[in-house]
């Protein structure tokens, strides 16, 4: 059974940093693409960043480019999201997700992802 477990969320002041982790089990982690999504109250879930199996390709939402970095450790089945220069508008529940089609086509389309974590809350105060 595939399991994705996020951690690292919390409360931080604007300008601060957080590093999210997503530990994956029951899955051939190194073979598949992963992404981070977020959902703020009253808003649709949106793609934040994505990474290909060997980290050759990464994608970012315009709103986080230059501030967030997605990485992965294939040896330890872990996905990361380093978030710097956080803003109040980054406040949301953050989810990791993976897809089994070995692609990053339409990476922001949540319908293309087969497995999701339970989420970790990030709150940024001004």
Secondary structure as GFF3:
##gff-version 3
##sequence-region A 1 126
A	DSSP	beta_strand	3	7	.	.	.	ID=ss1
A	DSSP	beta_strand	10	13	.	.	.	ID=ss2
A	DSSP	beta_strand	18	25	.	.	.	ID=ss3
A	DSSP	three_ten_helix	29	31	.	.	.	ID=ss4
A	DSSP	beta_strand	34	39	.	.	.	ID=ss5
A	DSSP	beta_strand	46	51	.	.	.	ID=ss6
A	DSSP	beta_strand	58	60	.	.	.	ID=ss7
A	DSSP	beta_strand	68	73	.	.	.	ID=ss8
A	DSSP	beta_strand	78	83	.	.	.	ID=ss9
A	DSSP	three_ten_helix	88	90	.	.	.	ID=ss10
A	DSSP	beta_strand	92	98	.	.	.	ID=ss11
A	DSSP	three_ten_helix	110	112	.	.	.	ID=ss12
A	DSSP	beta_strand	115	116	.	.	.	ID=ss13
A	DSSP	beta_strand	120	125	.	.	.	ID=ss14
###
